[in-house]
Amino acid sequence: MFQPSKEDVRNFFCTTWRKQQDSGVLTPLESIAARWIVEHPEYHDILNHPERALQTDYSVENGQTNPFLHLSMHLTLSEQIQANQPVGIREIGRELMIRMDSEHDAAHQMMECLGQFLWESAQTGEEPQMYRYLESLNQLI
């Protein structure tokens, strides 16, 4: 499994944003990331200053949202839905998007489940149980 460093993730999003602004050629993954970056104008200034972005500590204790974690979760959900892994997530995403009339709002609801799922796995040290993740997603619809 690919496990990029914090710097790798931050560089990926900053580089993707720069390429998007310069009308550069994006990889398929960068195209998905750029779409979510466009949806988050509050992060554009951060992404425009990669040196600062690499140095900044985005911590909950400081009352900050980590833009790179947020964008990474959007990217993760997009990939999960596209691949339908775990099986059933594509239909859940589709139903939630229709009900909310917004892909972005639906993604944010699903991200709550993803975040809780990952946090619980980290706390228990147990292997993630995908059926529990799907159960929480199903409760959204």
Secondary structure, 3 states (H helix, E strand, C coil): CCCCCHHHHHHHHHHHHHHHHCCCCCCHHHHHHHHHHHCCHHHHHHHCCHHHHHHCCCCHHHCCCCHHHHHHHHHHHHHHHHHCCCCCHHHHHHHHHHHHCCHHHHHHHHHHHHHHHHHHHHHHCCCCCHHHHHHHHHCCC
